[in-house]
C-alpha cells in the first residue's frame, strides 16, 4: 500500500500523508478538506486552475492542537495537465467547489492511454492493465520536491525509486561529478572536499572549444554506481521509462558544460549495446533509449544537440536510427522539431541543385528511418498520397515558414572532432588444435631425396 505515515526527521517535510484517491480524506484525517470535489488552485501568477486533491500531509506550520483544513498541505493534480505539474499546495491557495469529481469524465482519456501503452509502450511490454495501474498508483506522488546539483537547483517532476531514507524530503543534494546524493547541504559540502572527480567517468569522445561543451561515453558495465545514480536522477524527470536495475547493457553519453572547475553535467542520452552473445533487448536500429536535459539547462539547444549526436553515431556505424518508444510529450516535440528541420534542409538542397530525390535517398542521407520521415511529413502536412504515389511539398516559402516555427537549430556538431569507435561484442571463439594428417606421398618424396 502506498499510504505512509510518520513524523518528519532529517529534513523530511510534513509529518504524515496518505493517498486519498480511493477514500475520502475528510473521513481519515481530522479537519482536512474532502477530495470528493474539484478545487481551484491559485498559482504564483495569480491565475487559477482546476484540480483534484490526491493526498494530504500535516503542514510544517502546524504546532499541535485541534486540526483544521488549514493544518494540512494538499497534493493536487491539475486537470488536463501532465503529472509533472502535480505539486503540494497550501490551504490558502485552494478554493473549494461543489462540483463532484467524476471518474467517468476522464475514463475515456485514461482508457485511450492504457490502450496506447499496452500496444506501443516498450516499458509496459508484457504487462496487463492491472500491472500498469498498480505502477501508476505506486508512483503517483513524488516524494522528493527539489534537487540541488552543483550550484543550480530545480523542482522535480515525477517519483523516482531512490533508496529507502531518501523520500519525503524537500531537497536532495547531488554531486554534479559522481552523482552521489545526500540529505543535507553539510553532507554535500563534506563530500565535495573529498570527491576527486571533475568529470563523468569514461572517455571524452567529443569537445567543442567554442561552445565549451564535451561528450563523455560511460559504459554501464564498468561504472555501475554512476549508471544507477544517473538513472535515479533521470527518473525524477522522465515518466515514460522503466528504471533498469542492470546497468551493464547500456552506454551513457553525458553532455557537459566545461569551465575551470570541471565538466558539469547538463544532460545525457543512453543506448543499448550489443551483448556478448550478440543479442539485444531493443529492436535493431534504435539509437537512443533515454534522453534528458536537466530543467535548469533547458531552452539552450541541448535537446536537439543530443538527438543530433545520436544520429551522428548511427552514421558512423553505417545504420539508420530511431529512438526507443514511448516518447514523452516533450521528447516527441523535440524529435518532431529536429526531424522537420533535417528533412527540410535536405529538400531545399535538392531543389536548389535541381535534383530529384526519393524517400529512400532522404532516409539514407539524414539517417532517419522512412517511418519517422513519413510521420513527420504528415504532422506538418507536407505530404500527399495520390494513386499510390507519394507527393512531397517542395514550396520553399512554405518550407521556410515551417522550419522557422521549429525554433533555433542546435549548435553545429563538428563530426571530424568525434573520436569514437562503435561498440562490438566480444565473441568467445573456441579454437580447436589442428593436427597435420600423415601424407605417405610426401614421406616417400623425402625418402627419395636421401637416396
N, C-alpha and C positions, 0 to 999 in steps of 0.2 A: 504494500500500500504506500502511496506517495505522501500521504499526510504525515507531517512531522510536528513534534512538539519539543520544547526545551528552552532553557534560558540562554541568553546571549553570553558568549565568552570569547576571549581572544579576538576582539574586533567584529564579532558576529552581530548582525543588525537585527533589531526587533527582539522579541523574546519567545514568540511562538507563531506558527502559521499553519494553516490547514487548507487542503484542497477542497474548495466548495462547489465544484462542478456538479457533483451528484447529490448534494444535500444543501439545505438552507443554512447559511452561515449564522443567521439570527437564532436558529434553534441550537446551534452548537456553542456559540460564543456570546456571552452576556453583553447585551447592548450594541452589538455590531449591526451594520446595515445588512439587509437581505440581498441575496443575489438572484432573486426571482424576477427582478425588474431591470430594464435597461436603465442606464445612467448617462449623464453628460459630464464630460471631464473638461475642465478649463486648463488649457495648455499655457506655456510660457508666453506665447504671443497673444494671449487673451482670447484666442478662438476656442470654440467648444466642439468636442467630437463625441459621437455616440459610442458607448462602450458597454461591456459586460464584466461584472466582477467575477474573478476566478478564485481568489483566495484573500485571506487577511492575516495580519500579524499585529501584535501589540506595538504601538509606536514607541520610538526612543524617548519621547517626551512624557510617556506615562509614568507617573510616580506612585502608583498604588491607589487604593480606594475603589469606589464604585466605578465600574466600567460603563462607558457610553460609546456611541458610534464614533466620537472624536478620539477615543483611546486607541483606535486602530489605524493602520495604513492598509490600503487595499491594492491588490494586484489585479490589473484590468487588461482586457483585450479589446482593442478598438475594432469596431465592426467594419468589415471590408478592407482591412489593412493587414499586412503581413505580420507574423508573430514577432518579428524583430522589434516592432513598435510597442509590444507589451511592456508594462512598467508598473512600479509601485507609485501610488499617489496618496496624498493626504486627504483627510475628510473635507478640508476646506476647498479642495479642487473639485469635489463631486456635487452634482446637482441631481437628486433622485427624480425619477419619473413614476408614473402609474402604468406604464406600458409593460405588460408581461413579456418576459423573454420567451421566445418561441424557437424550439429546435427545428421546426418544420421550415421556417424561413431560410435556414441555412442548410437544410438537408440536401437540397438539390445540388448546391455547390460542393458540399462535402462528398456526396456520392460521386460526382464527376471527378473530383480529385482522387478519390480512392480508386476509381476505375483506371485513371491515367497512371497512378503509381503502381497498380498491380500489373499493368500491361507493359509499361515503359521504364519504370524506375529500376535501375540496376541495384540500388541499395535494398529494395524490398523483394528482390527475386527469390522465389521460394516461400514467401511469407503470405499468409492469408490476411483477410481484413481484420480479424481479431488481433493478430500479432501487430499489425500496423497501428491499430487503435491503442493497444497497450503501450507501444513505443511513444505515441503522442502524449498519452497520459503521464508517462514517466518523465518526459522532457518538457512538459508544458510550462513549468515555472523555472525561469533562470535563477540560479542560486548564487551567482556572482554578478554584482551590479556593474563594476567598473574594473578596468585593469590599468596599471601604470607600467609602461615598458620604456626603459630609458628615461628620457626627460618628458615624454609625452604620455597622456592618459586619454582614455575614451570609454564610452559606455559599451557594454556588451550587448549582443543581440539575442543569443539563444543559450540554452542549457548545454553545459559540457561536463562529461563524467570525470572530473578531476578526482584524485584520491580522497578518501574519507578524511575529514578535518579541514577541507578547503571549500566548504559550501556555506551558504547563508552568511556571506560576508559582503561588505560594501566594496572593498578594494582587494585586488590580488596584484602583488608586485612581482614583475617578471624581469629577469636579466635579459637584456637585448642581444647578448652574445651567445650564451649557452642555453637560454630559455628556461633555466631553473626558476621555480616560483616560490613565493614566500607570503606570509600572512601580514607582516608588518614592515614598515619602512626601515626600522632599525635592523631587522634581519637582512633586508636587501642591501643596506649600507655595509654591513659586515661582509656579506658575500662579495660585493663589488671590490672591496680592498684585496680579496684573495683570488678572485677569478682571473685566470691567466689568459682567457680567450679574448681576442679582439675582432674576431670574425667567425662566421659559421664554420664548423668542422668540414673538411673536404677540400676539394680543389677549386681554385678560382679559374673558371673557364672563359670568362669574358670581362673586359674592363673598358669603360668609356671615360676617358680622362676629361673630356669636355663637359659631360653631364654628371660626372663624379658618381657613377654607379658601377656595380660589379655583380656578376652572377657566379654563385658557388654551387657546385654539384656535390650533394651529400648522399652517400649510399646508406640506406636504412639498415643494411646488414652490418656495416662497420660502425654505425653511430646510432644504436638502437635508442638510447636515452634521449638524444637530441630529437630523433624522429618522433618518439612518443610525446615529448614536450611540445613539438610543433603541431602534432595532431590535436592535442588538448587545446592549444591556443586557437587553432583554426576552427574547431567545433564551436567556439564561442560566437563565431560569425557565419557559420555555414549550417543550414538546417536540413539540407537535402543530401548529406553524405554520411556514410557509415564510418565510424572510427574503428579501423582495423587495429587489433592488438598486436598483430605480427607486422613489424616494420620491414622485414627482410626483402619482400618482393618489390619494394618501392625505392625510387630515386627521387630526391627532392632538389629542385632548382630554386635557390633562395636569392632573391633580389635585395641588394643592399645599397644604401647611400654611404659614400665614403667621406670621411674628414680626418683630421689629425688624431682623433681619439679612436678610430677604428672603422669597421664596416657595420652599419646599423641596419637591421632587417626592416624592410618595408612591405614585403610580400613574398609569395612563392607560388610555384605550381609543382605538382608531383605527377609522375607517370610510372606505370608498372614495367619492370624489366622482364625479359625472358628468363625463365627459370633454368636451372642447370639441367633439367630434363627436357627443356625445350617447350614447356607448357606455359600458358598464360591464363590468369583469371579472366581478363577482359578480352573482348574480340580484337582481332588483329586490325591495326590501323588507328587505334585510339592513341593519340599522342599526348593526352592530358587526363589525369584522374581528378585532381582537385586544383582549384585556383583561388587565391585570396590576396587581396591588398588590404592591409590594416586600415580601418576607417580614418585614422589620423593622417594617412598618406594618400587618401583617395583624391580624385579630380586632379591628378598630376600627370596623367597619361601612362601610369604604371600598369594598369589592367591590360591595355592594348599592347604594351611592351611585352608583357608575359605571354600573351597569346601569340604575338608575332615571333617571339623567341622559340616557342614550342614548335611552330611551323618551320622555323629555320633548322631546328634539329631534325625534323622529319625530312626536309630537303637533303640534308647531309646524309641521312640514311637511305635516300632514294625511295621514299614512301610518300603516299598521300596521308593526310592526317584529319582527325576529327576528335572532338572532346568526348569524354565519357558522359553518358546521361545518367540521371536527370540534371538539367541546368537550373539553377535558381533564377528568379526573375531578374536579378542584377546580372548574373552570368549570361543569361540569354540575351539581354540588351547589349552587353559588351561584345559578345560574339557576332550578333547581328550587325552592329556598327562596324566591326573590324572586317567581317566578310564583305559587307556592302562596299566599303572603300577599296578593298583589294580588287573586287570584281570590276568596279567602275574604272579603276586605274588601268586594268587590262583592256577593257572595252575601248577606252579612249585611245590607248596606244595603238590598237589595231585599226581604229577608224582613222587616226592621223596618218598612219602609214599605208592606208588604203588596202588593208589585208583582210581576207576572210578568216573567220575563226569558228570553232565548234565548241560544244560543251566539253568535249574531251580535251581539247587543247587548252581551254580555260582552266580545267581542273589540273592538268599536268603542270602548267606554268605557275599557278598560285599555290598548289599543294593542297587545295580544298577538295574534298570528295564531291562527286556530282550531286549527291543527295542534298548536301548542305547548300550547294550553289543554287539548285532549283528552289529550295525552301526560301532562301534569301531573296531571290528574284521575285518569287510570289508575294512575299511580305511587302516588298517595295513596289509591287505592281509593274515590274519591268519585263514581264514575260507573258506571252500569249501562246495558246495551242490552237493550231489550225490544220485540219485534215491530217492529223498525225505528225505534223511538223512543229518544231519549237521556234518561235519568233522572239528574239531578244531586242529590247529597245536600245537604239544607238543615238538617240537625240541628245547631243552633248549639253544643251541648255538644261534639259530635264535631269540629266545625269549629274551635272554640276550642282544643281539645287539639292538633290538627294544627298550628294556627297557632303555638302556643307552642313546639312541637317544632322549628320552623324558625328559632328564635333571635330575637334582637333585630331590630327594624326599623332601617333606616338612618336617620340624622338627616334630618329633613324638608327637601326641596328647595322653596324659595320660587320658584315659576315666574315670578312677576312680576319677579324680580331677574335673570332670564336675558336678557341683551342679545345676541341672536343672530339672524342672517338666514340662511336656507338658501342653500347654495352653488348657483349657477346657471352652467351652461356658457356660455362666450362664443360665441354663434353668429356666424359670419362672414357677414354679409349683403352680397351683391354688388348694388349699386344701378346700374341702367342709366339713362342720361339719357332723359328723356321729351320728345319733340319734339311741339309742338302741330300738329294737322293743319289744312290750309288749308280754310276754310269759305267757299265763294263767296256763300252767302246772307248771312252776316254782313258780308262785304265790300260787297255791294250795299246793305245796310242803312246802312252808314256813308256810302256814296256818296249815298244819298237824303237823309241828314241835312244834307249840304253843298249840296244842290241847292235 
